[in-house]
Amino acid sequence: MSSPSDHSLHTDPLSRERTHLGDSRAALRAMREDVENLDIKDVTANWVNAAVLQHQIDERIKALADLSHTPLFFGRLDYLHAPPLSASLERGDPHGADKAEGAEGERFYIGRRHVHDADGDPMVIDWRAPVSQPFYRASKRDPMDVGLRRRFGYTGGDLTAYEDEHLSDPTETAATSKLLQQEIERPRVGPMRDIVATIQPEQDEIVRSGLSGSVCVQGGPGTGKTAVGLHRVAYLLYAHRERLARTGTLVIGPNKSFLHYIEQVLPALGELEVKQATVDDLVSHVEVRGTDGATAAVIKGDARMAEVLRRAVRSHVTLPAEPVMVVRGSRRWRIPAYELEEIVRELLDRDIRYGAAREALPQRIAHVVLVQMERSGEAPDDRVQDAVARNAAVKAAVKAIWPPVDPAKLVLRLLTDADFLAVHAAGILDEDEQKEILWQKPARSVKAAKWAPADAVLIDEATDLVQRTHSLGHVVLDEAQDLSPMQYRAVGRRCTTGSATVLGDLAQGTTPWATRSWAEALGHLGKSEAVIEELTAGFRVPTDVITYASRLLPHIAPGLTPVASVRENPGFFDVRPITATGEVVAACEELLRNEGSTGLIAADARIPALAEALTEAGITYLAPGEETTLDTRLTLVPASLAKGLEYDYVVLDEPQAVVDGEPDERTGLRRLYVALTRAVSGLTVTHAAPLPGQLG
């Protein structure tokens, strides 16, 4: 492999590549102008169609934006032979211009989006097209018919270097790509960025796995699991756009700060329609104003609560003891109690949702009446059956036998009525568990109740027992290790007919109900058949930092494979005893002299004191989720919000305080593991108190 080349060494090749970049940008502008100049006045039947079409045009214009500081292409493939047409057609490649037809030695530029010239010939190939796949997977061992793989280096939006890899040349030895290392280690300012130029073969396999199957990715800090999940969404939308446009796609993250941090990745890849939410957003049937103790939250989050709720919902059904008399004109039709009971028992045995069964009951009763009418010589039709189903006597019977259920009121009764809970939790929860989840002060109403987050999840479960939850085509669930079994069920309801990508790290579980095994979690999600993949190559966290943090693994996740950093740069790492808070501020000032972002992570209880110290020192800082700028590059991060975030440099204040801030030592050590692994280039640990013994 050749070294990155500068303009003086390779004037002609670099000039040609810059010319192609300029021509490609001009072609992209022309594509955008073509869309902007579309006249839809004479092609829409009404204002509704016009509004829909105009929205689609506006979204297409946004997708064709040329971001000046984002490279239009980052690589090039020179094939030895023309790739077969079938390679581009597989997985439903929707872009005709990405078809790899042509003469031998065809050349393809790989970028974030497809660009074609005025004749429709491709100038840049979408990274998701099958013909682009060898850029990520080809090797000296398996060149995949690629003669040359070229990577490009950029400064801002300017093409400044290139690096060649002759995959089919047996005389050239494989070497680590310097440009690849530079891109991975590039300073981070602002929100999370895409990794489309640096996707590794093992990541690419996950990204391009099919839509029909679910995937679970276990990945330690810095292995790129979040980026893999987001790029998988982008790939699936490319390969199955029409289907997912109908069924929908959703990215679920742990909190708003995290979602804000990742929200620019998909738009940078040309995908603007993917929705984002937290689990709390999904189950927001009531206003959450209260909190639970750890024990109560664990019980409420236990999968056993699903059966308690099922029993409570079905308890509203009462077997009929009286017949129903339907009067139509001068005729009376009598449905005996035993026939009504047969109908009710049949609906119960089918175990369909409570609301669906309630809607079916009047039609079943009406059908019995129609049979009697036919036996008496009448010839009723469907309209008569519908009329009988709406008869006052039938309505009254349905209300008495199968009354409506309000999910929130049902959960409120379970949590405030000891006798009601005891009946439906018998043999499921013991007496102590029942006492733990009962409210000390009963609420007057659903609105007045101080619902806790776990209560909202119970209401969501009850809501689904009454009426089916809408299912999406694909759901990405990130930081999944912190979900309770009942939260997994809530997410699973959103993709019962679709697939899921589950991302997480068992060692970073910091809730009392944190996931013990992915097999168990996938069972609660309803995706037991999902393939579990493990990423162990660390691209973000420096070697010295991840080695230090991994000392905690035997205590927090025994048996889990430690992350092995593939970074050539060992990174900056310093453990520094201090005597005053001012020394923490000084450590931040030292790191801020470097290019890139800096995070000051501390136990939640320490944040006010550190905020005051920073203000007194005249250092401006941001809260998690706020976008860093060239002027303000320091973020003050409570340890409880650090998960999923990353900074070029991190100052970690008082590790023992981070551990002590959690209800138990294992959870505290896991929180510390998260905090230790947020740095990309360097970490300074400051402590006045002794370090946790598990750090050696």
Residue pairs with C-beta under 8 A, 6 or more apart in sequence:
1 163
1 164
1 165
1 166
1 172
1 173
1 174
1 175
1 177
2 163
2 164
3 163
3 178
4 153
4 161
4 162
4 163
4 178
4 179
5 13
5 14
5 161
5 162
5 163
6 14
6 160
6 161
7 14
7 15
7 160
10 162
13 162
14 159
14 161
14 162
17 76
17 152
17 159
17 162
18 159
20 109
20 123
21 72
21 73
21 159
23 117
23 123
24 72
24 73
24 109
24 111
24 115
24 123
24 124
25 66
25 72
27 115
27 116
27 117
27 118
27 123
28 64
28 66
28 72
28 113
28 115
29 66
30 118
31 64
31 115
31 116
32 61
32 64
32 65
32 66
35 57
35 60
35 61
35 64
36 61
38 57
40 50
40 53
40 54
40 57
43 53
44 50
44 53
59 272
59 273
62 272
63 113
63 270
63 272
64 113
66 72
67 157
67 268
68 156
68 157
69 156
69 157
70 112
70 157
70 268
71 111
71 112
71 152
71 154
71 157
71 159
71 197
72 111
72 112
72 115
72 124
73 109
73 110
73 111
73 124
73 152
74 110
74 111
74 112
74 151
74 152
74 154
74 196
74 197
75 109
75 110
75 135
75 149
75 150
75 151
75 152
75 197
76 107
76 108
76 109
76 110
76 148
76 149
76 150
76 152
77 107
77 108
77 110
77 131
77 132
77 134
77 135
77 146
77 148
77 149
77 150
78 105
78 106
78 107
78 146
78 147
78 148
78 149
78 150
79 100
79 104
79 105
79 106
79 107
79 108
79 145
79 146
79 147
80 104
80 105
80 145
80 146
80 147
80 168
81 104
81 145
82 100
82 101
82 102
82 103
82 104
82 106
83 100
83 106
83 131
83 145
84 100
85 99
85 100
85 101
87 100
87 130
87 131
88 98
88 99
88 100
88 129
88 130
88 131
89 99
89 130
90 130
91 130
91 208
91 210
91 239
91 240
92 239
92 240
93 99
93 129
93 130
93 239
94 238
94 239
94 241
94 242
95 114
95 126
95 129
96 120
97 114
97 116
97 120
97 121
97 122
98 114
98 122
98 125
98 126
98 129
98 131
99 131
100 106
100 108
100 130
100 131
105 147
108 122
108 125
108 131
108 132
109 123
109 124
109 125
110 124
110 125
110 127
110 132
110 135
111 124
111 125
111 126
111 127
112 126
112 127
112 194
112 196
112 268
112 269
112 270
113 124
113 126
113 269
113 270
114 122
114 124
114 125
114 126
114 129
115 122
115 123
115 124
116 122
116 123
117 123
125 131
125 132
126 132
126 238
127 135
127 196
128 234
128 235
128 238
128 239
129 238
133 144
133 204
133 208
134 143
134 144
134 145
134 146
134 149
135 149
136 199
136 200
136 201
136 203
136 204
137 144
137 201
137 204
137 205
138 144
138 146
138 149
138 167
139 167
139 174
139 201
140 167
140 174
143 167
143 168
144 167
146 167
146 168
147 166
147 167
147 168
147 169
148 164
148 165
148 166
148 167
149 164
149 165
149 167
150 162
150 163
150 164
150 165
151 162
151 163
151 165
151 177
151 179
151 180
151 197
152 159
152 161
152 162
152 163
152 179
153 159
153 160
153 161
153 162
153 163
153 179
153 182
154 160
161 179
162 179
163 177
163 178
163 179
165 172
165 177
166 172
176 568
180 198
181 567
181 568
181 569
183 197
183 198
184 198
184 539
184 540
184 567
185 567
185 569
185 680
185 681
187 594
187 595
187 596
187 597
187 648
187 681
188 596
188 597
188 646
188 647
188 648
188 680
189 596
189 597
189 628
189 629
189 630
189 633
190 264
190 627
190 628
190 629
191 260
191 261
191 262
191 263
191 264
191 265
191 627
192 226
192 227
192 261
192 262
192 264
192 265
192 646
193 264
193 265
193 268
194 227
194 230
194 231
194 265
194 268
194 269
195 203
195 224
195 227
195 231
196 231
196 269
198 539
199 207
199 228
199 231
200 224
200 537
200 539
202 533
202 535
202 537
203 224
203 227
203 228
203 231
203 535
205 533
206 215
206 217
206 228
206 232
206 533
207 228
207 231
207 232
207 235
208 232
208 235
209 215
209 232
209 531
211 236
211 239
211 240
211 243
211 244
211 473
211 474
211 499
212 499
213 499
213 529
213 530
213 531
214 499
214 500
214 501
214 502
214 522
214 527
214 529
214 530
214 531
215 232
215 500
215 501
215 502
215 530
215 531
215 533
216 501
216 502
216 503
216 504
216 518
216 521
216 522
216 527
216 530
216 531
216 532
216 533
217 225
217 228
217 229
217 501
217 502
217 503
217 504
217 533
217 534
217 535
218 225
218 504
218 505
218 506
218 518
218 532
218 533
218 534
218 535
219 225
219 228
219 503
219 504
219 505
219 534
219 535
219 536
220 505
220 507
220 535
220 536
220 538
220 546
220 560
220 561
220 562
220 563
220 677
221 505
221 508
221 538
221 540
221 541
221 546
221 549
221 563
221 673
221 674
221 677
221 678
222 538
222 539
222 540
222 541
222 546
222 563
222 565
222 677
223 535
223 536
223 537
223 538
223 539
223 540
223 563
224 535
224 539
224 540
225 478
225 503
225 504
225 505
225 535
226 262
226 478
226 503
226 644
227 265
228 503
228 535
229 251
229 476
229 478
229 501
229 503
230 251
230 262
230 265
230 266
230 476
231 265
231 269
232 476
232 501
233 249
233 251
233 266
233 271
233 274
233 474
233 476
233 501
234 266
234 269
234 270
234 271
236 244
236 249
236 474
237 244
237 249
237 271
237 274
240 473
243 473
244 473
244 474
245 273
246 473
247 471
247 472
247 473
247 474
247 497
247 498
248 275
248 472
248 473
249 273
249 274
249 275
249 472
249 473
249 474
249 475
249 476
250 274
250 275
250 276
250 277
250 472
250 474
250 475
250 476
250 494
251 259
251 262
251 266
251 274
251 275
251 276
251 277
251 475
251 476
251 478
252 276
252 277
252 278
252 279
252 282
252 475
252 476
252 477
252 478
252 491
253 259
253 262
253 276
253 277
253 278
253 478
253 479
253 644
254 278
254 478
254 479
254 482
254 643
254 644
255 278
255 641
256 278
256 625
257 623
257 624
257 625
257 641
257 645
258 478
258 479
258 625
258 643
258 644
258 645
259 276
259 277
259 278
260 625
260 627
261 624
261 625
261 644
261 645
262 276
262 644
263 276
266 272
266 274
279 457
279 483
279 487
279 490
279 491
280 288
280 453
280 456
282 460
282 490
282 491
282 494
283 456
283 457
283 459
283 460
283 490
284 456
285 407
285 408
285 456
285 459
285 460
285 463
286 408
286 446
286 449
286 451
286 455
286 456
286 459
287 447
287 451
288 451
288 452
288 453
288 455
288 456
289 450
289 451
290 449
290 450
290 451
290 452
290 455
291 452
291 453
292 300
292 452
292 453
292 454
292 455
293 436
294 512
294 663
295 436
296 436
296 437
296 452
296 454
297 452
297 453
297 454
297 484
297 512
297 513
298 484
298 512
298 513
299 305
299 429
299 433
299 436
299 437
300 437
300 452
300 454
300 455
300 457
300 458
300 484
300 486
301 454
301 457
301 484
301 485
301 486
301 487
301 513
302 484
302 485
302 486
302 513
303 485
303 486
303 489
303 524
304 428
304 429
305 458
305 461
305 486
306 461
306 486
306 489
307 428
308 414
308 421
308 424
308 425
308 428
308 429
309 410
309 411
309 414
309 458
309 461
309 462
309 465
310 465
311 423
311 424
312 410
312 413
312 414
312 420
312 424
312 462
313 354
313 405
313 410
313 462
313 465
313 466
314 348
314 354
315 423
315 424
316 354
316 402
316 403
316 405
317 344
317 348
317 401
317 402
318 400
318 401
319 341
319 344
319 345
319 401
320 337
320 340
320 341
320 344
320 397
320 400
320 401
321 337
322 337
323 334
323 335
323 336
323 337
323 340
324 334
324 335
324 340
324 365
324 393
324 394
324 397
325 332
325 333
325 334
325 335
325 393
326 332
326 333
326 334
326 335
326 369
326 388
326 391
326 393
326 394
327 333
327 391
327 393
328 387
328 388
328 391
333 369
333 372
333 373
335 365
335 368
335 369
339 368
340 365
340 397
340 401
343 361
343 364
343 365
343 368
344 361
344 401
344 402
347 357
347 360
347 361
347 364
348 357
350 357
352 360
353 464
353 465
353 466
353 467
353 468
354 402
354 405
354 465
354 466
355 405
355 466
355 467
356 467
356 468
357 402
358 398
358 402
358 404
361 398
361 401
361 402
362 389
362 390
362 394
362 395
362 398
363 385
363 389
365 388
365 389
365 394
365 397
365 398
366 385
366 386
366 388
366 389
366 391
366 394
367 385
369 385
369 388
370 380
370 384
370 385
370 388
373 380
373 384
374 380
388 394
405 462
405 466
406 446
407 459
407 462
407 463
407 465
407 466
408 446
408 459
408 462
409 446
410 462
411 455
411 458
411 459
411 462
412 443
412 446
412 449
413 420
414 420
414 421
414 424
414 458
415 421
415 437
415 438
415 439
415 455
416 438
416 439
416 442
416 443
418 434
418 438
421 434
421 437
421 438
422 434
425 433
425 434
429 437
443 449
443 450
449 455
451 459
454 484
454 486
457 484
457 486
457 487
457 490
458 486
460 469
460 490
460 493
461 486
461 489
461 490
463 469
464 493
469 493
469 494
469 496
470 494
471 493
471 494
471 495
471 496
471 497
471 498
472 494
472 495
472 498
473 495
473 498
473 499
474 495
474 498
474 499
474 500
474 501
475 491
475 494
475 495
475 498
475 499
475 500
475 501
476 500
476 501
476 503
477 483
477 491
477 500
477 501
477 502
477 503
477 504
477 525
478 503
478 504
478 644
479 503
479 504
479 508
479 643
479 644
480 488
480 502
480 503
480 504
480 515
480 521
481 504
481 505
481 506
481 508
481 509
481 514
481 515
481 521
482 504
482 508
482 509
482 510
482 511
482 514
482 515
482 643
483 491
483 511
483 513
483 515
483 521
484 511
484 513
485 513
485 521
485 524
486 524
488 521
488 524
488 525
489 524
489 525
489 526
491 500
491 525
492 500
492 524
492 525
492 526
492 527
493 526
495 527
496 526
499 527
500 525
500 527
500 530
502 518
502 521
502 522
502 525
502 527
502 530
504 515
504 518
506 514
506 515
506 516
506 517
506 518
506 557
506 560
507 552
507 553
507 556
507 557
507 560
507 670
507 673
508 643
508 670
508 673
508 674
509 515
509 670
510 640
510 643
510 662
510 667
510 670
510 671
510 674
511 667
512 663
512 664
512 667
514 667
514 670
515 521
518 532
519 528
519 532
522 528
522 530
522 532
534 561
536 561
536 562
536 563
536 564
537 563
537 564
537 566
538 546
538 563
538 564
538 565
538 566
538 567
539 565
539 566
539 567
540 646
540 680
541 549
541 563
541 565
541 567
541 571
541 677
541 679
541 680
542 565
542 567
542 569
542 570
542 571
542 572
542 573
542 679
542 680
542 681
542 682
542 683
543 565
543 567
543 570
543 571
544 570
544 571
544 573
545 571
545 573
545 676
545 677
545 679
545 682
545 683
546 562
546 563
546 565
546 677
547 565
548 573
548 676
548 683
548 695
549 673
549 676
549 677
550 562
550 563
551 694
551 695
551 696
552 669
552 670
552 672
552 673
552 676
552 694
552 695
553 560
553 562
553 673
555 666
555 669
555 694
556 666
556 669
556 670
556 673
557 670
569 681
571 679
571 681
571 682
571 683
572 649
572 681
572 682
572 683
572 684
573 682
573 683
573 684
574 682
574 683
574 684
574 685
575 684
575 685
575 687
575 691
576 583
576 587
576 684
576 685
576 686
576 687
577 686
577 687
577 688
578 584
578 686
578 687
578 688
579 688
580 688
581 609
581 610
581 613
582 613
582 617
583 686
584 600
584 610
584 613
584 651
584 653
584 686
585 613
585 614
585 617
585 619
587 651
587 684
587 686
588 598
588 600
588 614
588 619
588 634
588 651
589 617
589 619
590 684
591 598
591 649
591 651
591 682
591 684
592 598
592 619
592 633
592 634
594 648
594 649
594 681
594 682
595 648
596 633
596 647
596 648
596 649
596 680
596 681
597 628
597 633
597 634
597 635
597 647
597 648
597 649
598 633
598 634
598 635
598 647
598 648
598 649
598 650
598 651
599 634
599 635
599 637
599 642
599 645
599 647
599 649
599 650
599 651
599 678
599 679
600 610
600 614
600 621
600 634
600 635
600 636
600 637
600 650
600 651
600 653
601 637
601 638
601 639
601 642
601 650
601 651
601 652
601 653
601 658
601 675
601 678
602 610
602 636
602 637
602 638
602 639
602 652
602 653
602 654
602 657
602 658
603 638
603 639
603 653
603 654
603 657
603 658
603 660
603 661
604 638
604 639
604 640
604 661
605 657
605 661
606 653
606 654
606 657
607 636
607 638
610 636
610 653
611 621
611 636
614 621
614 634
614 636
619 634
620 631
620 632
620 634
621 632
621 634
621 635
621 636
622 628
622 632
622 634
622 635
622 636
623 635
623 636
624 635
624 637
624 638
624 641
624 642
624 645
626 635
628 635
635 645
635 647
637 645
637 678
639 658
639 661
639 671
639 672
639 674
639 675
640 661
640 671
642 674
642 675
642 678
643 674
645 678
646 678
646 679
646 680
647 678
647 679
647 680
648 679
648 680
648 681
648 682
649 679
649 680
649 681
649 682
649 683
649 684
650 675
650 678
650 679
650 682
650 683
650 684
651 683
651 684
651 685
651 686
652 658
652 675
652 676
652 683
652 684
652 685
652 686
653 686
653 687
654 686
654 687
654 688
654 689
655 672
655 675
655 676
655 685
655 687
655 691
655 692
655 695
656 687
656 689
656 690
656 691
656 692
657 689
658 668
658 671
658 672
658 675
659 665
659 668
659 669
659 671
659 672
659 692
660 668
661 668
661 671
662 668
662 670
662 671
669 692
669 694
672 692
676 683
676 685
685 691
